[in-house]
């Protein structure tokens, strides 16, 4: 993104996938960019609209089974998100949005449903619902602190070759195999709600860094760190 350009955020299908405050991820990115003097333009793309290809960071949230299936069908037909990521855009996909980025996910009765095939992951139904706090040590290549959030899902997710876990779980279920989420290129998938970027400003700044193509000046994160310490101290061993 050229230094004199506007940072373009694209919030995908808020009418279908926007549970547990996931839209807060958009607000956090807006605020953290603006505090650094970066102009921001945010587009809310409803499910009847085409997904633009010119965004810098795309975000999609969680939702229930039927809206998840509808979102997958429409994103497959549209193709705009695939083209944007191929062009170099970043993406944060949360929970149901994370699952539909893969090849398959579990439908209303647990049946396999076709995902959009953006990344090589597959999801299905686990033995029971994962509900509660989720924390994990982030992949060291990302250079971000311990991740924190909460989860509420029945999914288990398997990562294909070349797709790395976002974190190794210390608390909670995540993908169901001791890992949480995934990342490949500039795509991040996660089961973290909270919203995820309010609890994890380091992850927010990673997305912003990918988008602007340069390191960002630090911010006063006193409030964010207070929230993080409170939640992590409640669940991690002392």
PyMOL commands that set and color helices and strands:
alter all, ss='L'
color gray80, all
select helices_A, chain A and resi 24-34+65-78+80-87+96-100+140-142+196-199+201-212+222-235
alter helices_A, ss='H'
color red, helices_A
select strands_A, chain A and resi 7-12+40-45+57-60+90-94+104-106+112-114+121-138+147-159+167-171+179-180+182-184+187-190
alter strands_A, ss='S'
color yellow, strands_A
deselect
rebuild
show_as cartoon
